[in-house]
Amino acid sequence: MTITEKQSSSPVTFTRSVHATRRRAAVITIGLSVAVLLSIVVVVGIGPVPIAPGTIMQIVSHRLGGPPEAPTWTDAELAIVWNVRVPRVVLGVVVGAGLALCGAALQAMVRNVLADPYILGISGGASTGAAGAILFGFGAGAGQYALPLSAFIGALAASLLVFFIARSGGRITSLRLLLTGRGRRLRPVSGHELPRLRVRLR
């Protein structure tokens, strides 16, 4: 094969590789989605009062506006499935998906599959916000949501601070993020130290 033939065949090979990758990703996504749905049905049926998967699907279909059918379940099973177990399981799935998404974004940001929130000081910021809510009553007007709201604000503030310090010359690198996050974990940075720290990271 000549050089010209290799150059003409390379775009075709690349296109086939892209299509194969997309097909593989689609198959994996569909398979995982089906696995999640099946696990939800199984988990909802587990408990002090075991409920058959068929009954669970009938109850969910009935509550979501499915075709009317004669109820084969009791009022107790309806209350257990729809009012107790389904909300908890769905909330667990949503929270788990959110954590997975944040973890993937953090790993891509620092280009390290072993990254965790402690690297950039996010967990420290959340702890600081929660401690402020407990000790000084920050966010008391939010009632029972004061503690998680303060922790979220602390984590967001720490993330923005690390991003601001690591950003230099209009661009940001994973190395600057790691150095800034580690520095924020060791000790607080005062306002007059920010310019000097930005100079060191250039």
GROMACS elastic network, one bead per residue, 0.5 to 0.9 nm:
[ bonds ]
;  ai    aj funct       b0    kb
    1     4     6  0.81873   500
    1     5     6  0.61066   500
    1     6     6  0.67343   500
    2     5     6  0.52505   500
    2     6     6  0.63665   500
    2     7     6  0.87740   500
    3     6     6  0.50731   500
    3     7     6  0.62011   500
    3     8     6  0.86456   500
    4     7     6  0.51593   500
    4     8     6  0.62195   500
    4     9     6  0.86588   500
    5     8     6  0.51093   500
    5     9     6  0.61234   500
    5    10     6  0.86088   500
    6     9     6  0.51824   500
    6    10     6  0.61001   500
    7    10     6  0.53289   500
    7    11     6  0.76044   500
    8    11     6  0.65998   500
    8    12     6  0.76587   500
    9    12     6  0.52971   500
    9    13     6  0.63066   500
    9    14     6  0.87525   500
   10    13     6  0.50565   500
   10    14     6  0.61348   500
   10    15     6  0.86124   500
   11    14     6  0.50009   500
   11    15     6  0.60928   500
   11    16     6  0.85945   500
   12    15     6  0.51128   500
   12    16     6  0.62269   500
   12    17     6  0.86050   500
   13    16     6  0.51613   500
   13    17     6  0.61810   500
   13    18     6  0.86912   500
   14    17     6  0.50406   500
   14    18     6  0.62250   500
   14    19     6  0.86921   500
   15    18     6  0.51018   500
   15    19     6  0.62222   500
   15    20     6  0.85748   500
   16    19     6  0.51095   500
   16    20     6  0.60760   500
   16    21     6  0.85511   500
   17    20     6  0.50840   500
   17    21     6  0.61335   500
   17    22     6  0.86231   500
   18    21     6  0.51056   500
   18    22     6  0.61959   500
   18    23     6  0.86306   500
   19    22     6  0.50985   500
   19    23     6  0.61424   500
   19    24     6  0.85578   500
   20    23     6  0.51226   500
   20    24     6  0.61208   500
   20    25     6  0.85681   500
   21    24     6  0.51009   500
   21    25     6  0.61146   500
   21    26     6  0.85695   500
   22    25     6  0.50480   500
   22    26     6  0.60685   500
   22    27     6  0.85859   500
   23    26     6  0.50582   500
   23    27     6  0.61608   500
   23    28     6  0.85837   500
   24    27     6  0.51764   500
   24    28     6  0.61713   500
   24    29     6  0.85536   500
   25    28     6  0.51266   500
   25    29     6  0.60296   500
   25    30     6  0.85744   500
   26    29     6  0.50891   500
   26    30     6  0.61190   500
   26    31     6  0.84840   500
   27    30     6  0.52357   500
   27    31     6  0.60415   500
   27    32     6  0.85650   500
   28    31     6  0.50916   500
   28    32     6  0.60740   500
   28    33     6  0.85053   500
   29    32     6  0.52472   500
   29    33     6  0.60987   500
   29    34     6  0.86440   500
   30    33     6  0.51023   500
   30    34     6  0.62163   500
   30    35     6  0.85867   500
   31    34     6  0.52457   500
   31    35     6  0.61910   500
   31    36     6  0.87068   500
   32    36     6  0.61321   500
   32    37     6  0.86687   500
   33    36     6  0.51192   500
   33    37     6  0.63107   500
   33    38     6  0.86682   500
   34    37     6  0.51601   500
   34    38     6  0.61630   500
   34    39     6  0.85267   500
   35    38     6  0.51531   500
   35    39     6  0.60309   500
   35    40     6  0.85749   500
   36    39     6  0.50748   500
   36    40     6  0.61565   500
   36    41     6  0.87776   500
   36    93     6  0.83692   500
   37    40     6  0.51218   500
   37    41     6  0.64583   500
   37    42     6  0.87776   500
   38    41     6  0.52144   500
   38    42     6  0.62556   500
   38    43     6  0.86137   500
   39    42     6  0.50393   500
   39    43     6  0.59269   500
   39    44     6  0.84224   500
   40    43     6  0.51986   500
   40    44     6  0.60330   500
   40    45     6  0.86551   500
   40    86     6  0.82198   500
   40    89     6  0.67168   500
   40    90     6  0.78001   500
   40    93     6  0.85407   500
   41    44     6  0.53580   500
   41    45     6  0.65231   500
   41    53     6  0.60745   500
   41    54     6  0.89524   500
   41    56     6  0.69036   500
   41    57     6  0.74463   500
   41    86     6  0.89687   500
   42    45     6  0.53542   500
   42    46     6  0.66975   500
   42    52     6  0.85431   500
   42    53     6  0.65169   500
   43    46     6  0.52457   500
   43    47     6  0.82861   500
   43    85     6  0.85398   500
   43    89     6  0.75841   500
   44    47     6  0.77791   500
   44    50     6  0.87883   500
   44    51     6  0.79110   500
   44    53     6  0.82948   500
   44    56     6  0.76169   500
   44    81     6  0.68138   500
   44    85     6  0.56643   500
   44    86     6  0.63591   500
   44    89     6  0.70537   500
   45    49     6  0.79501   500
   45    50     6  0.54713   500
   45    52     6  0.61182   500
   45    53     6  0.63447   500
   45    55     6  0.89725   500
   45    56     6  0.71176   500
   45    81     6  0.79210   500
   45    85     6  0.84235   500
   46    49     6  0.73055   500
   46    50     6  0.53762   500
   46    51     6  0.69747   500
   46    52     6  0.89183   500
   47    50     6  0.55276   500
   47    51     6  0.82282   500
   49    77     6  0.83865   500
   49    80     6  0.85025   500
   51    54     6  0.84590   500
   51    55     6  0.67583   500
   51    56     6  0.69408   500
   51    77     6  0.74790   500
   51    81     6  0.84770   500
   52    55     6  0.53355   500
   52    56     6  0.64491   500
   52    57     6  0.89129   500
   53    56     6  0.50065   500
   53    57     6  0.62550   500
   53    58     6  0.86301   500
   54    57     6  0.52494   500
   54    58     6  0.62478   500
   54    59     6  0.87055   500
   55    58     6  0.50699   500
   55    59     6  0.61753   500
   55    60     6  0.86337   500
   55    72     6  0.74764   500
   55    73     6  0.67467   500
   55    77     6  0.86719   500
   56    59     6  0.51777   500
   56    60     6  0.61721   500
   56    61     6  0.84756   500
   56    77     6  0.86771   500
   56    78     6  0.85843   500
   56    81     6  0.69170   500
   56    82     6  0.88795   500
   57    60     6  0.51569   500
   57    61     6  0.59381   500
   57    62     6  0.83948   500
   58    61     6  0.51204   500
   58    62     6  0.60016   500
   58    63     6  0.86061   500
   58    66     6  0.87654   500
   58    69     6  0.89537   500
   58    71     6  0.83201   500
   58    72     6  0.83889   500
   58    73     6  0.85846   500
   59    62     6  0.50527   500
   59    63     6  0.61621   500
   59    64     6  0.85677   500
   59    71     6  0.83706   500
   59    73     6  0.77534   500
   59    77     6  0.86732   500
   59    78     6  0.65776   500
   59    81     6  0.76387   500
   59    82     6  0.75600   500
   60    63     6  0.51611   500
   60    64     6  0.60672   500
   60    65     6  0.87042   500
   60    66     6  0.84359   500
   60    81     6  0.82155   500
   60    82     6  0.72070   500
   60    86     6  0.88335   500
   61    64     6  0.51669   500
   61    65     6  0.64028   500
   61    67     6  0.78056   500
   62    65     6  0.54560   500
   62    66     6  0.50537   500
   62    67     6  0.70830   500
   62    68     6  0.69155   500
   62    69     6  0.80138   500
   62    71     6  0.88003   500
   63    66     6  0.72106   500
   63    82     6  0.80074   500
   65    68     6  0.79920   500
   66    69     6  0.87403   500
   68    71     6  0.87640   500
   69    72     6  0.87477   500
   71    74     6  0.78542   500
   73    76     6  0.82017   500
   73    77     6  0.62501   500
   73    78     6  0.68778   500
   74    77     6  0.52438   500
   74    78     6  0.63372   500
   74    79     6  0.87713   500
   75    78     6  0.50067   500
   75    79     6  0.62030   500
   75    80     6  0.85869   500
   76    79     6  0.51740   500
   76    80     6  0.61105   500
   76    81     6  0.85735   500
   77    80     6  0.50726   500
   77    81     6  0.60003   500
   77    82     6  0.83499   500
   78    81     6  0.53668   500
   78    82     6  0.58638   500
   78    83     6  0.76723   500
   79    82     6  0.55230   500
   79    83     6  0.51586   500
   79    84     6  0.68784   500
   79    85     6  0.89401   500
   80    83     6  0.57764   500
   80    84     6  0.51556   500
   80    85     6  0.62272   500
   80    86     6  0.84332   500
   81    84     6  0.58797   500
   81    85     6  0.51316   500
   81    86     6  0.58009   500
   81    87     6  0.87276   500
   82    85     6  0.64431   500
   82    86     6  0.54666   500
   82    87     6  0.72362   500
   83    86     6  0.67982   500
   83    87     6  0.67912   500
   84    87     6  0.61840   500
   84    88     6  0.67029   500
   85    88     6  0.53196   500
   85    89     6  0.61112   500
   85    90     6  0.85316   500
   86    89     6  0.52094   500
   86    90     6  0.59750   500
   86    91     6  0.83982   500
   87    90     6  0.52238   500
   87    91     6  0.59781   500
   87    92     6  0.85297   500
   88    91     6  0.51149   500
   88    92     6  0.61564   500
   88    93     6  0.86961   500
   89    92     6  0.50404   500
   89    93     6  0.62649   500
   89    94     6  0.87143   500
   90    93     6  0.50579   500
   90    94     6  0.62094   500
   90    95     6  0.85981   500
   91    94     6  0.51206   500
   91    95     6  0.60722   500
   91    96     6  0.84363   500
   92    95     6  0.51834   500
   92    96     6  0.59791   500
   92    97     6  0.84733   500
   93    96     6  0.51294   500
   93    97     6  0.60681   500
   93    98     6  0.85603   500
   94    97     6  0.51242   500
   94    98     6  0.61531   500
   94    99     6  0.86717   500
   95    98     6  0.50494   500
   95    99     6  0.62003   500
   95   100     6  0.85993   500
   96    99     6  0.51188   500
   96   100     6  0.61313   500
   96   101     6  0.85686   500
   97   100     6  0.50712   500
   97   101     6  0.61196   500
   97   102     6  0.86235   500
   98   101     6  0.50937   500
   98   102     6  0.61718   500
   98   103     6  0.85128   500
   99   102     6  0.51319   500
   99   103     6  0.60131   500
   99   104     6  0.85412   500
  100   103     6  0.50633   500
  100   104     6  0.61178   500
  100   105     6  0.85671   500
  101   104     6  0.51820   500
  101   105     6  0.61680   500
  101   106     6  0.86016   500
  102   105     6  0.50781   500
  102   106     6  0.60877   500
  102   107     6  0.85753   500
  103   106     6  0.50921   500
  103   107     6  0.61157   500
  103   108     6  0.85300   500
  103   115     6  0.78403   500
  103   116     6  0.71655   500
  103   117     6  0.81469   500
  104   107     6  0.51401   500
  104   108     6  0.61150   500
  104   109     6  0.85017   500
  104   113     6  0.82521   500
  105   108     6  0.51257   500
  105   109     6  0.60408   500
  105   110     6  0.88078   500
  106   110     6  0.63565   500
  106   111     6  0.81567   500
  106   112     6  0.84620   500
  106   113     6  0.88148   500
  106   115     6  0.67410   500
  106   116     6  0.73233   500
  106   117     6  0.77672   500
  107   110     6  0.54790   500
  107   111     6  0.55003   500
  107   112     6  0.51809   500
  107   113     6  0.52570   500
  107   114     6  0.70894   500
  107   115     6  0.53423   500
  107   116     6  0.76603   500
  108   112     6  0.68328   500
  108   113     6  0.77024   500
  108   115     6  0.89056   500
  109   112     6  0.80160   500
  109   173     6  0.86127   500
  109   174     6  0.64730   500
  109   177     6  0.86008   500
  110   113     6  0.85185   500
  110   115     6  0.71768   500
  110   173     6  0.80615   500
  110   175     6  0.74419   500
  110   177     6  0.70828   500
  110   178     6  0.70576   500
  111   114     6  0.89878   500
  111   115     6  0.81457   500
  111   174     6  0.68052   500
  112   115     6  0.55204   500
  113   116     6  0.87814   500
  115   118     6  0.82010   500
  115   119     6  0.67054   500
  116   119     6  0.58314   500
  116   120     6  0.79832   500
  116   122     6  0.90000   500
  116   123     6  0.89978   500
  117   120     6  0.60207   500
  117   121     6  0.64898   500
  117   122     6  0.52569   500
  117   123     6  0.55571   500
  117   124     6  0.85471   500
  118   121     6  0.50686   500
  118   122     6  0.60444   500
  118   123     6  0.54208   500
  118   124     6  0.69380   500
  118   181     6  0.81277   500
  118   182     6  0.84493   500
  118   185     6  0.78490   500
  119   122     6  0.76112   500
  119   123     6  0.85957   500
  119   177     6  0.89171   500
  119   178     6  0.66788   500
  119   181     6  0.57239   500
  119   182     6  0.61116   500
  119   185     6  0.79008   500
  120   123     6  0.80906   500
  120   124     6  0.87169   500
  120   158     6  0.81779   500
  120   159     6  0.72134   500
  120   162     6  0.70276   500
  120   177     6  0.69848   500
  120   178     6  0.64211   500
  120   179     6  0.85088   500
  120   180     6  0.72181   500
  120   182     6  0.64005   500
  120   183     6  0.88138   500
  120   184     6  0.75751   500
  120   185     6  0.76700   500
  121   124     6  0.50501   500
  121   125     6  0.62027   500
  121   126     6  0.86974   500
  121   155     6  0.79837   500
  121   158     6  0.64624   500
  121   159     6  0.73056   500
  121   162     6  0.79001   500
  121   180     6  0.88138   500
  121   181     6  0.53310   500
  121   182     6  0.71047   500
  121   183     6  0.86695   500
  121   184     6  0.61391   500
  121   185     6  0.55379   500
  122   125     6  0.51442   500
  122   126     6  0.63044   500
  122   127     6  0.86810   500
  122   154     6  0.80361   500
  122   156     6  0.74412   500
  122   157     6  0.85471   500
  122   158     6  0.57863   500
  122   159     6  0.59551   500
  122   181     6  0.83713   500
  123   126     6  0.50429   500
  123   127     6  0.61503   500
  123   128     6  0.85752   500
  123   151     6  0.88932   500
  123   154     6  0.87700   500
  123   155     6  0.64473   500
  123   158     6  0.86658   500
  124   127     6  0.50423   500
  124   128     6  0.61369   500
  124   129     6  0.86484   500
  124   154     6  0.82215   500
  124   155     6  0.73062   500
  124   158     6  0.78376   500
  124   184     6  0.87300   500
  124   185     6  0.70292   500
  125   128     6  0.50189   500
  125   129     6  0.62179   500
  125   130     6  0.86207   500
  125   151     6  0.73204   500
  125   152     6  0.84181   500
  125   153     6  0.81962   500
  125   156     6  0.75528   500
  125   157     6  0.70105   500
  125   158     6  0.51208   500
  125   159     6  0.79801   500
  126   129     6  0.51232   500
  126   130     6  0.61645   500
  126   131     6  0.85229   500
  126   148     6  0.87344   500
  126   150     6  0.74921   500
  126   152     6  0.59671   500
  126   153     6  0.72228   500
  126   156     6  0.79495   500
  126   157     6  0.88159   500
  126   158     6  0.80220   500
  127   130     6  0.50852   500
  127   131     6  0.59946   500
  127   132     6  0.85023   500
  127   151     6  0.62690   500
  127   154     6  0.73818   500
  127   155     6  0.79344   500
  128   131     6  0.50598   500
  128   132     6  0.61210   500
  128   133     6  0.86736   500
  128   150     6  0.85709   500
  128   151     6  0.71654   500
  128   154     6  0.62675   500
  128   155     6  0.83051   500
  129   132     6  0.50815   500
  129   133     6  0.63357   500
  129   134     6  0.87744   500
  129   138     6  0.82743   500
  129   147     6  0.79228   500
  129   148     6  0.86807   500
  129   149     6  0.83656   500
  129   152     6  0.73570   500
  129   153     6  0.66383   500
  129   155     6  0.74013   500
  130   133     6  0.51017   500
  130   134     6  0.63014   500
  130   135     6  0.86539   500
  130   138     6  0.86681   500
  130   146     6  0.85434   500
  130   147     6  0.55137   500
  130   148     6  0.70641   500
  130   149     6  0.82669   500
  130   150     6  0.55228   500
  130   152     6  0.84421   500
  130   154     6  0.76326   500
  131   134     6  0.50712   500
  131   135     6  0.59332   500
  131   136     6  0.80037   500
  131   147     6  0.84622   500
  131   150     6  0.85669   500
  131   151     6  0.82156   500
  132   135     6  0.52736   500
  132   136     6  0.53254   500
  132   137     6  0.66311   500
  132   138     6  0.59491   500
  132   147     6  0.88076   500
  132   150     6  0.75623   500
  132   151     6  0.87578   500
  133   136     6  0.56612   500
  133   139     6  0.64959   500
  133   140     6  0.74750   500
  133   146     6  0.67444   500
  133   147     6  0.58003   500
  133   149     6  0.89830   500
  133   150     6  0.61918   500
  133   151     6  0.81931   500
  134   137     6  0.56867   500
  134   138     6  0.75107   500
  134   147     6  0.73148   500
  135   138     6  0.81470   500
  137   140     6  0.54761   500
  137   146     6  0.83465   500
  138   141     6  0.83369   500
  138   146     6  0.72082   500
  138   147     6  0.83322   500
  138   150     6  0.69856   500
  139   142     6  0.55985   500
  139   143     6  0.77101   500
  139   145     6  0.83084   500
  139   147     6  0.76628   500
  139   149     6  0.75341   500
  139   150     6  0.66072   500
  140   143     6  0.56830   500
  140   144     6  0.83404   500
  140   145     6  0.85683   500
  140   146     6  0.57234   500
  140   147     6  0.86161   500
  141   144     6  0.89727   500
  141   145     6  0.88985   500
  141   146     6  0.72602   500
  142   145     6  0.53962   500
  142   147     6  0.86957   500
  142   149     6  0.80516   500
  143   146     6  0.55536   500
  143   147     6  0.86406   500
  144   147     6  0.71488   500
  144   148     6  0.85396   500
  145   148     6  0.57004   500
  145   149     6  0.58965   500
  145   150     6  0.84050   500
  146   149     6  0.51878   500
  146   150     6  0.59231   500
  146   151     6  0.85134   500
  147   150     6  0.52276   500
  147   151     6  0.61809   500
  147   152     6  0.86414   500
  148   151     6  0.50076   500
  148   152     6  0.60926   500
  148   153     6  0.85997   500
  149   152     6  0.50935   500
  149   153     6  0.61873   500
  149   154     6  0.85793   500
  150   153     6  0.50763   500
  150   154     6  0.60893   500
  150   155     6  0.85913   500
  151   154     6  0.50789   500
  151   155     6  0.61680   500
  151   156     6  0.85683   500
  152   155     6  0.51368   500
  152   156     6  0.60950   500
  152   157     6  0.85231   500
  153   156     6  0.50516   500
  153   157     6  0.60183   500
  153   158     6  0.85499   500
  154   157     6  0.50847   500
  154   158     6  0.61485   500
  154   159     6  0.85812   500
  155   158     6  0.51438   500
  155   159     6  0.61652   500
  155   160     6  0.86693   500
  156   159     6  0.50856   500
  156   160     6  0.61981   500
  156   161     6  0.85662   500
  157   160     6  0.51694   500
  157   161     6  0.60875   500
  157   162     6  0.86294   500
  158   161     6  0.50570   500
  158   162     6  0.61560   500
  158   163     6  0.85205   500
  158   184     6  0.85065   500
  159   162     6  0.52458   500
  159   163     6  0.61279   500
  159   164     6  0.85799   500
  159   181     6  0.87648   500
  160   163     6  0.50205   500
  160   164     6  0.60107   500
  160   165     6  0.85904   500
  161   164     6  0.50962   500
  161   165     6  0.61822   500
  161   166     6  0.85008   500
  162   165     6  0.52623   500
  162   166     6  0.59826   500
  162   167     6  0.84165   500
  162   177     6  0.68583   500
  162   180     6  0.59332   500
  162   181     6  0.60914   500
  162   184     6  0.75575   500
  163   166     6  0.51892   500
  163   167     6  0.59429   500
  163   172     6  0.80703   500
  163   177     6  0.69731   500
  163   180     6  0.82876   500
  163   181     6  0.89504   500
  164   167     6  0.53119   500
  164   168     6  0.82717   500
  164   198     6  0.89770   500
  165   168     6  0.75163   500
  165   176     6  0.85260   500
  165   177     6  0.84488   500
  165   180     6  0.68418   500
  165   194     6  0.69157   500
  165   195     6  0.85289   500
  165   197     6  0.72969   500
  165   198     6  0.59066   500
  165   201     6  0.85387   500
  166   171     6  0.87013   500
  166   172     6  0.62762   500
  166   173     6  0.77306   500
  166   174     6  0.89142   500
  166   175     6  0.87676   500
  166   176     6  0.51209   500
  166   177     6  0.54811   500
  166   178     6  0.86581   500
  166   179     6  0.80907   500
  166   180     6  0.60194   500
  166   181     6  0.86953   500
  166   197     6  0.88785   500
  166   198     6  0.69950   500
  166   201     6  0.71240   500
  166   202     6  0.89548   500
  167   170     6  0.64147   500
  167   171     6  0.57264   500
  167   173     6  0.79124   500
  167   176     6  0.76987   500
  167   177     6  0.83034   500
  167   198     6  0.78777   500
  167   201     6  0.88512   500
  168   171     6  0.57257   500
  168   172     6  0.63446   500
  168   176     6  0.87820   500
  168   198     6  0.66916   500
  168   199     6  0.82632   500
  168   201     6  0.75006   500
  168   202     6  0.63767   500
  169   172     6  0.80419   500
  169   202     6  0.78300   500
  172   175     6  0.85150   500
  172   176     6  0.68240   500
  172   177     6  0.75065   500
  173   176     6  0.54080   500
  173   177     6  0.64216   500
  173   178     6  0.88147   500
  174   178     6  0.61631   500
  174   179     6  0.86394   500
  175   178     6  0.51531   500
  175   179     6  0.61796   500
  175   180     6  0.85073   500
  176   179     6  0.51442   500
  176   180     6  0.59484   500
  176   181     6  0.83547   500
  176   201     6  0.65043   500
  176   202     6  0.85982   500
  177   180     6  0.52052   500
  177   181     6  0.59292   500
  177   182     6  0.84689   500
  178   181     6  0.51302   500
  178   182     6  0.60523   500
  178   183     6  0.84565   500
  179   182     6  0.52386   500
  179   183     6  0.60920   500
  179   184     6  0.86096   500
  179   201     6  0.82808   500
  180   183     6  0.50279   500
  180   184     6  0.61193   500
  180   185     6  0.86448   500
  180   197     6  0.88071   500
  180   201     6  0.84517   500
  181   184     6  0.50937   500
  181   185     6  0.63072   500
  181   186     6  0.89320   500
  182   185     6  0.50954   500
  182   186     6  0.65390   500
  183   186     6  0.53201   500
  183   187     6  0.66130   500
  183   188     6  0.80980   500
  183   189     6  0.84321   500
  184   187     6  0.56727   500
  184   188     6  0.58751   500
  184   189     6  0.69794   500
  185   188     6  0.75771   500
  189   192     6  0.83787   500
  189   193     6  0.63058   500
  189   194     6  0.70636   500
  189   197     6  0.89841   500
  190   193     6  0.54648   500
  190   194     6  0.69251   500
  191   194     6  0.56439   500
  191   195     6  0.83488   500
  192   195     6  0.68557   500
  192   196     6  0.79427   500
  193   196     6  0.54553   500
  193   197     6  0.61700   500
  193   198     6  0.86996   500
  194   197     6  0.51635   500
  194   198     6  0.61709   500
  194   199     6  0.87274   500
  195   198     6  0.51319   500
  195   199     6  0.63403   500
  195   200     6  0.88362   500
  196   199     6  0.51084   500
  196   200     6  0.63686   500
  196   201     6  0.88661   500
  197   200     6  0.50956   500
  197   201     6  0.63878   500
  197   202     6  0.89661   500
  198   201     6  0.53019   500
  198   202     6  0.66424   500
  199   202     6  0.54543   500
